Amino acid sequence: MDLSVVVPCYNEEARLPVSLARVASFLEEHGGSFELILVDDGSDDRTLEIIREAERRLPYVRVLSLPHRGKGAALAQGVRRSRGRLVLLSDADFSTPIEELTRLEEAIAEGADVAIGSRAAPGAREVDQPLHRRLMGKTFNLLVQALLLPGIWDTQCGFKLFRGPVARQLFDQLHTTGFAFDVEVLYLARRSGHRVREVPVRWINSPSSRVSPLRDARNMALDLLRIRFTR
């Protein structure tokens, strides 16, 4: 298996049909063997119904249905079930278009173990990001750099490619269940000696983002402290 694409899904009935159609078309033309792992994180809308229907139609779709625990927990389960030589993680809205995968594949081919999409690296394009979310992201990143990951400018872009064995090793060790899971995974990767490379990508803001500027920012800051002092 060349590629596993793992997508966490929580109450995504409005966005999934369009996203799945575009991703399926790209992967079918991309070449090589692949699987698309859709992880339902305890949705209470029609998300599970939609991804089950995709599973019936498309032989490469695999569905996991879990109780709601958070994005990090959903991705950990999906990665553990993956079989690919490479593992791509993406948000369900594909704010980073699936076509940007080729940039991350190039970074892996050049020696990286983990290639992360970045909205902050030179050459990146960020479209329609509200000012308050941009400021929140920059503030969070300053904390990340001060506490855990100096030199990485965007840990939270939801588009990351791993060598398969590296992904499965790291997510087996993951403790963070919420949005700050990216930081813990990258911290563990660096601590284990894996090469992490930031890759500029195109990113288009989704107006229906589920990140709460106050509640989630507070929880993510607490997660940073927990990672810093317990890992």
N, C-alpha and C positions, 0 to 999 in steps of 0.2 A: 504494500500500500504506500503510495507516494505522499499523499496529503490527507490530513484530517482537518476539517473545519469545524470548530466547536462554537456554538452560538447559545448563550443563555437567553431565555425567554420568560418574561414576567408581564402578564397583561398586555400582550403585543398584538391583539387581534386587528387593530387598525393598520399597523405598519407591516406586519409579516407578509401578507400576500404579495405585495409589490417587491419587498426585499427578497423573498424566496425565488420569485420568478427571475429576477436579475442575477442572483447568485447562481442559480441552477444553470442558466444559460452560459454564464462565464465559465463555470467549472467544466461543463460538458465540452467547451471549445478549447479549454486551457491545455489539455493533454495530460496523460498519465492517469493512474488509478487514484481514486479519491473517495472519501466518505464525508457526509454532512451530518454532524451530530447536533441535534436540537434538544436542548435541555429545558424542560418546563419547570420553573421554580415556583410551583404551587399557585399558578394563575387562577383567578376566579372569574375570568371571562372566557371567550371561545378560543384562546390560544392553543390549548391542548388539542382541541378538535381540529384546528387548522393544521397543526404539525402532524397529527395522526393521518390526516388526509394526504399530506405530502408524502408520508412514509408509505402509504398504500400505492401511490402513483409512481414514485421514484425509487428505484432499487438501491440507490446509494444513500438514502436518508435513514438515519437511526434516531429514535426518539427515546429520551429518558424523562420520566415523570417523577418529580420529587416534591416533598412538602416544602413550603416556603421557608428558606433559611438565608437567602441573600445571594448576590451575584457571585461572590467568591466561592461559596459552597457549591453553587450550581456548576461553575466552570471546573472546579476540582473534580467533581464526579464525571463530567464529560471528558476531561483530559485523561482520567484514569481508564476510561473505556476506549480511548483512541488507539488506533493501530498504525498511524501514519509515520513515515520517515520524517516528515515535517508536520507540525501542528500549528494551525492558525487559530487565534482567538479573535472574535469580532462581536461587537454589539449587534443587536437584532435590527437596528435601524440602518446599519452600514453607513454611518456618518462619514467614515472613511470608505470610499467606494472600493468594491472588491477588486477593481482593476489595479489598485495600488499594490496588490500582492506581489507583482513582479519586482517592484523596488525592494521589498523585503527579501524575496528569494535571491536577488543579486547580493545582498549583504551576507546572507548565509553562505552562498557560494564563495564569497571572498574571505570566509573564515569565522564569521560571527556564529555563536551558539544561540543567541537570542537577538532578534531584530525587532525593534519597537517603532511603530509609527509615531512621528513627532509633529506637533503643531508649532513647535518653537525652534526647531533646527533650521539653519539657513536653507532657503529654497522651499519651505513649507507654505501652503496656502490655506488660510482659515476663512471660511465664508459665513457671514451672517451670525457671528458669535456676539451675543449681547455684551455690552461693556461690563455689567456686574459679574457675569460668569467669567469673563476674561480676567478680571481683577481677582476673583476668588481663586481661579486656577493658578495665577502667578503667585499669590500669597501662599497657597498650599505648597507650591513647588519650592518656594524659599525655605519653608519648614522641612520639606523632604531633603533638600540639599544640606541644610544645616545639621540635621539629625542622622541621616542614613545614607544618602546617595549623592554625594558631591559630583558634579559634572554631568548629571542627567537632567535635562531641562523640561521634559514632559513625560511623567510616568503614567498619566491618566488617559491618554488617547487609547480608545478601546480597539486597537488593531495591532496584534503582536504575533510574531512568527518564531517558533522554537524548533530546534532539532527535537525530534520525537522523544528519544530517551531522556533528554534534558527536561523537557516539559513534564514528563511523567514522574521524574525524580523530584522536581521542585514542587509540583502540586500534591505529591504524597506528603510533603512536609508542611503544607499550608495550614495555618491556624485562623487567618482572618476570613470571615464569611461575608463581609460587606464590601463597600466600594474601594477600600484601601488595600484590597488583596494585591493589586498591581505592585504596590510598594514592597510588600513582604516578598513576593515572588522575585522581584528584581534584586532585593537585598540578599536573599538566599542565593541567587545566581552569582552575584559578585563574590559573596563569601565562599562559594564553592569553586571559584576560579573560572567560571564560564565567561566567555567574551560577550558583552552586551553592546550593541551598536544602535544608536538613534538614527532613524531614517526620515527625512522630510517627506510628508505626504500631504495630499489634499484632504481637507476636512470640512464638511458642510454641517452647520448647526441644525439639530432637530428641535423644532419648537416644543415638542412634547417630551423633552428630557425629564427623567425621573429624579434627577439630583436636586435636592432641596438646599438652597444656599445656606440656610441656618442650621437645620437639623443635621444634614449629612456632613457639612463642614465641621461641626463640632465632633461628631462621631469619628470622622476620619482623622482629626487631630488627636483624639484619644487613642486611636489605633496606632498612630505613629509613635506615640510615647510607649505603648505596650510593646511594639516591635523593637524599639530601640533598647528597652531595658529588660526584655525577657527572651529575645531570640539570640 
